[in-house]
Amino acid sequence: MTEYMSAREGRITPAIQAVALEEEVEPEALVESIAKGESVILGNKMREQLPPLGVGRILRVKVNANIGTSGDRADVEFELEKLQAAEDAGADTVMDLSTGGDVPAIRKRIIASTSLPVGSVPIYEAAVASARERGSVLEMTPDDMIGAVQRHIEDGVDFVTVHAGVTRRAVDALEGNGRICDIVSRGGTILAEWMAYHDEENPLHERFDEILETAYEYEATISLGDGLRPGALSDAGDPGQIEELIMLGRLAERCHEAGVQVIIEGPGHVPIDEIQAQVQLEKTICHNAPFYVLGPLVTDIAAGYDHITAAIGGALAAMHGADFLCYVTPSEHLSLPTVQEVRDGVIASRIAAHAADIARRRDRFIEADNRVAELRAARDWEGMIRECLDPKRAAEVRALVPSDDDSVCSMCGELCVFKQRAKRKSGGGG
């Protein structure tokens, strides 16, 4: 019996109990949220030692880090370094998006090397294998696609991206709407080209029940991919994106009917003033299923700084109800990220998630900020650094330009407002 079905029966499972304790919510409230499909617990049954992680409406906003090889650099050791950097920076999950080298072996190494939930995009593996074996991505068979999803789940992937909403009707809805960037999702592009070449419907859509059977058996969560997400601000909210979203809502219902947990993936590039509407639309159409957003990025001109662009959008999206932020690194749109850029991307998204948790008026996050403020006011630099989101970086910055007086920092020195206040209170003037 899956966590979803247990929740539908009102049962508090050990995983639900553990997540409720970690999140400081009532187990009964979490059971109700899971039963409604508003929260999920990630954890493939093949990973028995994996600590359960909750994602959803009444829980802390989570952050995912993408790693994975490419055709230009297929070095699994490099990816494991990035995995470690993501963990050290506080990522809640990782996704393996590998497309270069021995993709199945890389995935297994990553799963075996982390105690975080792992996600993946099986269509990449099917496409790479078809190109290698048959000379073309377009020569994939429906069995290749379905088989890849099933293998990923059987290997222990905890949440698996399935682009089952990329239907011929959704792709047709893009025609004539003047998209600047057309389809930017790799999975969406692969499937759109495959459907056009074969003049057939998307096998991931037509054979969705087979995927659900495997997901149910292994307690994997389906992450419904947004293959038609906007890749430019001007493309946001167009008919193709909305047509796919409507289908994702229907597929989410099918997941729940099959006893399978589901999350919904979202955009992409969205103007800052449209983010709230995009989140609310997803929540309405997809029955408040957990919303997993890439950014969203709020401008197209910040190449090299897109971790900041995405953090701005992520904070707003999460404030308005998004539950899960996929990080963006400074290398987005430019190159495969470095280890340091993985760390930078995670930290930026964690800042966004924390800001949103404060906006949601969750007491423990407000209290965390108050502790840091109180320690700063007391000029307890060690204590303040220890309580920061990234203590390592805070300590490094403090040491960059040290002050002659350890009781202050070099920004204000003797004019430190907190030192002046201490003098006044002690009757020393200032």
N, C-alpha and C positions, 0 to 999 in steps of 0.2 A: 504494500500500500504506500503510495507516494505521500510526500508532505502535504501536497494540495488535498488529496483525498482524506488524509487524516484530519486536516483542518476542517474540511467540510463536515466531518463527523464530530467536531468539537474537541478532538483529542490534542492534548499538549504532549508532543513528542520530545525526546531528549534534545533534538536539534532546535526545536522551537524554544524550549526552556533555556538552552544555552544562548541563543541569539537574544532572547528577551532580557536575560541577565546582563549581557554585554551592552545592550542598547539602552538599558534602564527603562524598559517599557513593561507593562503588565503582560504576562503570557496570554491571558484571555484576549487582550486587545490585538496581539500579534496573530493569534489563531483566527480571529475574525477577519483581519486584514488579508491573510493568506487565503482564507476561504472565499473572499470576495474577488480574489485575483489581483489585489492592490499591492501585495508584497510577495516576494519569493524567497526561498532559501536555496542558495547555490550549493551543490554538492553531488557529484556523480557517485553512485554506490560503489564503483570500482576504487574510489579513493577513501578508504575506510578511516584513515587517520586525519583527513582534512577537517579543520575546524569549520563548522557551518558559518556561512555568511549570509545575512539578510539584506535584501535590497527592496525598498518600497516606501510607501506613503508615510508611515509613521516612524521611519528609521532614519539614521544618519545618512546624508548624501554620500555615495560611494564614488571612488575614482578608479578607473581602469587605465593601464599602460599597455600600449601595443608594442610588441617586439616582433622580430622575424627576419629571415634572410631574404635576399633578392637575387636575381640572376647575376648582378654585378658583384655581390659579396655574399657568399654562402658559407659563412664561418660560424659554426654552432657555438664555439667557445666565446666568440664576440657577443653572440646573442645571450649566452649565459651570464656574461658580464653585465649586459643591459638588464637582464632579469634581476640580478643582485642589486643593481642601482635602483631599480623600481621598488624592490622590497625595502631597501634601506631608506628610501625617500617617503615610504608610507603608502604605496599603492595598495588598494584593496583586492584587485584582481589583475591578471595579465591576459592578453590575447596573443596567440601565436599566429602571425599572418604570413608565414614563410612561403616563398615561391621559388627559392633557389636551393640546389643541392638535394639531398635525400630528405624530402619533406616529411614523410612518416617518421623517420628516425629522429629528426630534429624535434618534432612534436613530442615524441616519447621522452626524449631527454629533458625537455622543458617541464613536462608534467612530473617527471621523477625528481626534478631539482627544486621544486617549490612547494611551499605549504599554502599557497594562495589558490583560489579557484582559477581555472584556466578556461579561456574561450578560444574559439577558432572559427575559420571560414572554410568549410570543406570544398566549396566550389573551386577554390584556388588549386587545391591538390589535384582535383579531377582534370582541370584545364591544363596544368603543367604536365601531367602524365600523358594526356592525349597529344599534346604538342610534341612530347619526346617520343612517344611510341608510334604515332600515326602522322606526324608532321603538321598537325593543325589542331588548334583549340576547338575548332568547329566540328571536328570529327568525334567529339565526345558523344557517348551514348547516354540515354536516360539511366541505364543501369550504372554507368560510371558515376553519375551525379548522386544518385540515391545511395550507392555503395560507399561513396566517400563520406557522406553524412553518417552513415551507420558505423563505419570504421572509427571515425573520430569519437563518437559516443562510446563505442566499445573499448577504446583506448583510455577512456577516463576523462574526456573533455566535459567540463561542468556546464558550460553554456555555449551553445553552438548556433552560429549565425546561418539562417536559412532564408534565401531571397525568394520566398514563395509568393510574394506579392508582386513580383515583376511579371505581370501577365501581358499578353498581346494587347489587350484592351488598354492597360496602363501605358504601355510604350506608345500606342497609337495616339493617346491623349497628349503626348509631347509634340506631335506634329503640328507645325504652323504656329507655334507659340513663341518662337524666336528666342529659345534658350541660347545664352552666350556659350555656356560650357557643355551643353548637351548632357549626357550621362557621365558622371564622374566616379561613380562606384565601380570598382573593378568587377565585382560580382554582377552588378546590374548590367554593365557593358557586355560581359561574356554572355549572359543569358539573352540579352536583346539581340546580339549578333547571331547567337545560336538559333533563336526562334525564327529570325528572318531567313537564315540559310536553309533551315529544314522545313520552313512553313508549318511549324508545329507549336503547340502550347508548351509553356515551361514545365518540364518534368517535375520540378520541385513543388509546383502547384498541383499538378494532376495526381501525383503520387504522395501527397502530403500525409495521408493516413499511414503509409509505411514508415515514414519518419517518426510519426507519433508513437507507433508501436515500439520502436527501439528506444525512444526517449523515455517512454513510460517504464520499460523494462529496466533501464539503467538510472532512473531518477535524474536525467539530464534536463536542463531548462532550455527551451527553444527561445532564441533571440531572433525575432522576425526582422530581417535586414531591410533597410530602406534603400533599395537599389536605385531609386530614382530621386534620391536626395539632391537638393540644389548645391551646385559647386560654385555659385557666384551669387552675390546679393540680389541681383536683378532676376535670378531664376527662382527665388524663394516663393513658395505658395502657389506654384502654377498648377494647371490641371493634371499634369502627369504625377506630380508629387501627391496631390490630394486623392487622385484615383487609386494610387497604390496604398495610401493610408486607409482608405475605406476598406480595401481588401484585407489589410493587416488586422483591422478590427474584426472582420469575419473569421479570419484564421485564428485569432486569439480565442474566439468562442469555441472553435473546434479543438484547440489545445485543452481548454478547460473541460470540454465534454469528454475528452480522452483521459482526463486525470493528470495532465501534463502542465507544469508551470511554464509561464511565458512572459517575456519582456519585449518591449517594442523599441526598435532603434529609430533615431530621429536625425534631423538635419544638424549639421551641414553649415551652410552659409546663410545667415538670416539678418536682415537689418535690425538694429537694436530695438526699434520701436514696434517690431512685429513679433518679438520673441514670446511675449505673454500669450498672444493669440495663438501662436503655433503650439505651445504647450497645452493650452486649454482645449484646442481642437483635438489633439491626440488623446487627451484624457477623456474627452467626450466620446469620440469615435471608438476608442479601444477599451472602454469600460474601466477607466482608471488603472489599467495595467501599468507596471513600472516602466518609466520612460528613460531610455538610455541615449544620450545625445552626444554627438561629436562636436564639441565646442558648446554652442555654435559660434562660428567666427563672425564677428560683427563688421569687418571691413575686408576688402580684397587687396589692399595695398601694403600690407605689413609683412611681406615675405621676409623671413629671418627673425621675426618677432611674433609669430603666430601663436606661440604659447600664451602670450599676453592677450592677443586678440580673442583667443578661445576662452581664456579665464574670465574676461569681461562678459562674454555671452553666456558662459557656463554659470556664473554667479546669478545672473538674471533668470536664466532658465530654471535653475534649481529653486530660486526664491519663489517662482510661480508654479512649481510642482514637479519638475524633472527630478528623477531619483538617482541617476547614475551618470557620471560625467566621464566620457572617454577623453583622455588627455590629448593634447596636440603639442608637438615639440617645435622648437625654432626652425627645424628643417622641413616642416610641412611644406609641400609644393616644390621643394628644392633638392632634397637628397635623403638617403638613409640616415637616420639620426645616430649621433655618437652616444657614448655612455653618459657623458655629462649632459647632453641634451635630453636624454631620457629622464635623468634626475630633475632637470629644470622643468620639464613638462609636467611631471608628477607634482612637484611643489606648487606650480602655478595653479593646477587644477584643485589641489587640496586647499589652497587659499580660497578659491572660488566656492568650493563645497562648504568650507567652514563659514564663510560670509553668509551663504544661503541658510545654513543651519541657525545662525544668529537671527536672521530675518524671519525665520519660522518660529522665533521666540522659544527655542528649546533651551531650558534653563542651564544645563550643564555646559553648553558652549558659551553662553553669556558669562557664566561663572569663570570659565577658563580665561576669557579676555580680562575680566576684572582682576584675577590673580596677577596677571602680567602687569596690568596698569598699577596695581598697588605696589608691586616689587620695584617697578621703575620709579614710582614716586618716592620710594624709600631708598633709592639708589643702591638696591641690592642687585648688582649687575649679574652676579653668578646665578642667583635665584631666578631673575628675569629670563636669562638665556636658557636656563634649564626648562622653563615652562613654555618656551617658544615652539612654534610649529616645526622649525628646523634649527635645533640648538647648535648643530655643527656650523652652519652658515653664520648664525648670529655671533658665535664666538670668534669666527674668522674675521668678520667685519669689525668687531670690537678691537681686535688686535692690529688691524691695518694701520691705523693712525692713533697710537696710544697717547693718553694725556699724561702730563707730569703728575697729576693728582688722580690716584686710582679711584677716588670717591665720585668722580664725574666722568664724562666722556669728552672727547676732543672737539665735539661740535660746539659746545658752549663754554667748556672749561670753567673758570671761576665765576662766569655769569650764569651757570646752571640754575634754572629756576627752582629746582628742588633743593639745591644747596642754600639758595637765598632764603627760601621759605623756612628751612631748618634754622637758619641764623635768627630770623625774626621771632620764631617760636621760642628760641632759647634766650631771647632778649639781647642778641648780639648785634642787632641792627642789620644794615645791608641795603 
